């Protein structure tokens, strides 16, 4: 029986890839523990997705995490490995792909980085975001993990000496050892690559959610598709992303009437504030806003034109990594206070750090993806203190400007209600 391990480097990536199998009816589980015991995977699970949280590690650390996970999974009887990579090629691409090859004692790995539905394509070995080479796109200016090169082979070579073979869609793979990087500009290209490789040729592959969908069709991991649950007709956005795509989505939502709460530097950086009377008063106010408007945004970004967080960080000697960790942890705690206070809403989390911080805060280590409400916007659920909650995860760089508004409409929290279809 085919058993697939998907190794992602962040939480939203784990979900948007795992859902490609879940919607086809494959029994899919997402776990957040890199030391997960594969031998004790729940019976009947066909696809296990692990959030290895390697995005922010050093190359050497990421190599070790991926190597050990792949080795243990293969020893436990997993037949296929899919290394999920960021669709903008952030993170430890070269180190992690090489780790998969080394752990499997294999000579070849197929890498298809394109995600045509999100306008992310690979042409002539160059990766493009909306027609712009990735290093010249907004991802080249990412404050935490900027992409400095646009040629996929160059990105891999920064961390690996494994040979890279560039291939165009529509060609068959030969026996050359190394990482075989495929051009792809359409979903048909992805399906053609997967079909040419076949089930055996897909044993070791890598890419983002785009190629995962093609992989799911070839591996024939199917069953009874999940049913869309009844969602609370209110949308509460917990925004931990600084990506310009998400900033544009929030501006559009605010113009459409979403109350937009900006956390100030103390609220998002100082753990002591969480124990204060000011925090209790703020949470009470936010709950009132969420209940009144049914659409609300809690945002870690400064208001446009304001640089208070950077000034605060400089004054207190905080690094960019300090900011990333503190802000995501603080936002996760604040969401827990909101849930404890009775927040009754469908939650939208932007950014993998935000979602992981929330799940760790409420003690949830496993999730089951349900479906995509929009491309890259994955619906899942969890139980906290005996109560079920539905949460939508979204990578910071995904989606059109009106995404928040469309999601609100879809669940009945907007100006009109649309039929929700997975």
N, C-alpha and C positions, 0 to 999 in steps of 0.2 A: 504494500500500500504506500502511495506517495505521502510523504510527510515533510512539510516545508517549514524551515526557520527563516524568518525575516529579521535581519539585524538593522535597526535604525539608530541614528546618532542623536535624535531628539524625539520628544513625545508626539508633537503634531505630525511629524513624519511617520512615526510608527502607526498612527491612526489612519492617516490618509492613504497609506499603502495597505494596511490590513483590511480596510473596508472594501478594497477591490475584490477580495476573496469572500468577505462576509455577504456582500450583496448577491453573490452567485450561490449562496447557500452553504458554503464551506464553514465548518465549525472553526471559528477563529477566536483566539484569545490574545490580548495584549498584556504583557507583564513589564514591570519597571525595575526588576532586580537583576543586575548583570550576573549575579551568582546563582540564578535560578537553576533548580535541579531538573534537568530535562527528563531524567528517568522517571520522574513523578508527575509528568504532564498529565492533565486530566484526560481520562479515557475518552476517545472519540474526537479529540481536538486534531484537526488536519493541518491547521496553520497556526503556528505560534510566532507571535511578533514580540521581539524584545527591544525595549528602549534602552540601549546600552549607555546613553548619555555621554558619548565620546566627542561631541561637537567642540567642547571647550577644553579638552585635554591636550597635552602635548602629543606629537606624532608617536613617540615611543609608548606613551601610556595607552593611546588609542589602539595601537598595534596589539599590545598585550591583551586588552579587554576583548577585542574581536577574535584574536587567535584562540584564546581559551574558550570562548563561547562556541566557536565553530567546532573546535576539537571535541568538546563535551557533547555537542548536539549530534555529531556524526557517530560518536561512540554509543550514543543512546538510540541510534537507529533512524535518525532523520536522513532522508534521501536527497533533499534539495536544500540549497542555501541561497538566499537572496540578500545581498548587501544593499540595503536601501541607502542611497546617497541624497544629499540635498539637491533640489532641482536647479539651484543657482551655483552649485559646486563649492559651497562653503564647507569648512570642516577638514578632516584629515583623510582626504580622498585616497591619495597614493598609499599611505601607511595601511589603511583599512582594507583596500583591495588586495594588497600584497599579503596581509595577514590571512585572508580567506584562502588564497592559493597555498600558502605555506602550511596552514593547519590541515588542509585537505590533501597535502602532498600531491598537488595537481599541477599540470603544465599550462592550462588555459582557463581564462575567465572571460565571459562576455559582459561588456559594460555598455549600456544604452542610456545615456543621461537625459535624453530629450523628454519633454512633457508638452506635446503639441497643444493640448487643451488649454494650457496656461501660457501659450505663445513662447515656449522655451524649446528651441530646436538646436540641433547640431548639424552644421554644414561645413564640409571640408575640414573636419576636425576642430572647428571653432564653435564655441557654445554661445548662443544668442538669447537675449532676453528682450522680447518685443522688438526684434530687429536690430538690437544694439549688442555688440560684443560684451560678454558678461562683465569684464573688468572695467568697461566704460559705462555700465549701467549703475543703478542705485546700489547694487550689491558690491560694487567696487568702493563705495564710500561707507559700507557698513561699519558702525563704530566699534563692534566687537570682533568681527571676523571678515574683514574686507577680502574680496577676491581680486588678486593682483594680475592674473593672467587669463586670457580667453581661450587659448588652445588647450584642449583637454589633455593632450600628451604632456604639455609643459606643467600643468597643474599636478599631474601624477608624478612627474619627474622631480618635483620639489621634495618629495618624501620617499621616493622609491626608485630602485635601479632596475625594476622589472621591465622588460621590453614592452613597448606599446605598438600595436598594429592597428592602423586606421583602416576602417572598412566602410563602404557605402551600402546603403540599404539595397536589397535585391541581389546581393552576392553571397555565395556560400563560404563558410569558414573552412580554412585548411588546418593542417596540423601544427602550424607555427606556434611555439610556446610564447606565452605572455598574456597581456591584457588586450583583448580585441575590442576596440572602441568603434561603435557604429554611428554613422550619420543617420539622422531620422528627422523628418520635418512634418510628418502626418501620422495619424493613428494607423493608417494602412501600412506605413513603413514599419511601425512597431509590430503589428500583427504578422507582417511578412518575415521579419527577422525571427520572431518566435517560432513561426511555422517551419522555417528552413532549419532551425536548430533542432526542433522536435523535443520530445520529452527527455530523452537521454542527454541531448546537447544543452539542456537548460539546468543541469545539475548544479553548476556554479555560475550565478549571474549577478549583475548589479545594475542599479538604476534607481529611478524615483517611482512615484505612483503611476506614471504613464506606462512604462514597460511592465509594471506589475500586473496591470489589467490584461495585457496580452499574455503574460505568463499564466495567469489564472485560467484563461480559456484553453490553453494547450495542456495544462496539467489536469484538466477536467476534475477540479476539486469543487464539486457542487453538491447541492442538497436542497433543502427547503429554505428559500429566501426568508430573511426575518421580516416581521410585520412592523410597520411604523406605529410606535406607541402614541397615545394621546398626549400632546404636549401642552404645558401650561401656557396660555395665551398672553405671555408677558416675556420680554427679552431684556436680560441684564448683561451688559457687556463688561467683562473684566479685561482691560487692554494693558498688556505688558510689552507690547511690541513698539519699537521706535522706527519701524520701516515706513518710508514715505507712502507706500501703498495703503497701509493701515491708517496713517494720518489723514489721507484723502478720504478714506471711507468714513472716518469719524467726523470730518468737516461736513461731508454730505449728509450724514445722519443728524448732526446738530442743526443744519439748515432745515431738515425735515421735522424738527421738533423734539429730538432726543435731548433730555437734560444731560449736560456734559460736565462731569465732576473731575477736576484736575487735582490730584494729590500734591500738596506742597512738599518741599524737601524733608521736613521733619516727619510728616505723615508717611512718607515712603522709604525713609532711610533709618529712622531711629526706633529700635525695638521698645525702648522705654515708653514711647508715646502710646503704644498699644495697651498699656496698663493704666492709662490716664483717664480722667473724667472727660477730657476733650475728645478722646477717641469714642467713648460711649455716646456722647452727644452727637458726634459726626455720623456714626453708624445709624443712630435713630433718625437723623435727618435724611440720610440716604435711603433708608427703608421707606420713609414717607414719600420721597420722590418716586421711587420705583413703584410703589403701590398706586400712586396717583396717575402717573403717566404711562405705566406698563412698558415703557421703553426708556432705558437709562444706560449711560456709559460711565464707568469708573476708570480713570485714565492715569497712568504714571507719567505721561509726557507733560512738560510745561506748556502753558498756553502759548500760542504762536507769538513769536517775538520776544518771549521771556527766557532768560537764561539762568534762573534761580538755582536749578539743580547743579549746573556746572560750577557756579560760584560757591555753592555750599560744599561740593565735593573738594574743590581746591582749598577752601578754608579749613577743611577737616582732614586733608591728606588722603582722600579716598581715590583709589585707582578705578579704571573702567571695569575691572573684574569685581572690585568691591561693590560698585554700583549695580552691576548685573545681578549678583547674588543677593544683595540686600533688598533690592527692589522686588525681585520675584518672590523672595521669602515673605516680605512684608505684605505684598498683595495677596499671597495665599492665606496669610493669617487674617487679613481683613475680610476676605471672602468667607472664611470660617465664622467670623463674628456675625456677618450678615446672615448666614444660614442659621446660626444659633438664634438670631433675632427674629427669624420667621420669614426670610426672603422666600417668596413664592414666585418663581420665574424659571423659564428656560434660560440657562446660562451660556453665554458665548465667550470663550477664552481665546485670545489672540496671542500667539507665541508659545513655543514649547516649554520655556522656562516657567511661564505663568501657570500653565496647566499642571506641570509636574509638581510645582510648589503647592498648588491647591490639593492635589491628590495625596501628597505626603502629609499635609496638614490634617486632612480628614481620615488618614489611615487606609487609603485605598491603594492596593498594589496590582490589581488586575481589572481590566476593562474589556467589554465586548462591544466592538463597533457595530452599529446598526445599518446605517446607510449614509450617503452623501445628500445633503439638502441643496447643495450647490457644489460645483467643482472645487474640491479642496476643503469644503466645510463639512466636517464629519460629525454625525450625531452618534452619541454613545450615552450610557447611563451609569450611575453608581448609586450606592446606598450609603447614607450617612445617618447615624443614630436611628436606624430603623426606617428612615424615610427615603424613597427613591427620588433621584434627581436626574434630569436630562441635561446634557451638556453638549454644546457644539464647539468643536476645536477647529482652529484655522491658523495656518502659518501666516506670519506677519506680511509676507510678500505676495499673498494670493488674493485674487478676487477683483471685481470691478468696483468702481467708486460707490455704487448704490447697493453694495452687498448687504450691509446691515439693514437697510430699509427693506430690501426684498425678503430677507430672513424674518424680519418682524411681520411683514405682510403674510408670509407663508404660515406662520404659527398663530396668526390672528391677533398680533399685538400692534399692527399698523393701522392705517386708515381704512383698510378693507382686508378681508380674509380670502386667501387663495387656498385651493385644495392642495394639501401636502402629499406629494408623491415621491417615493424613493426611487 
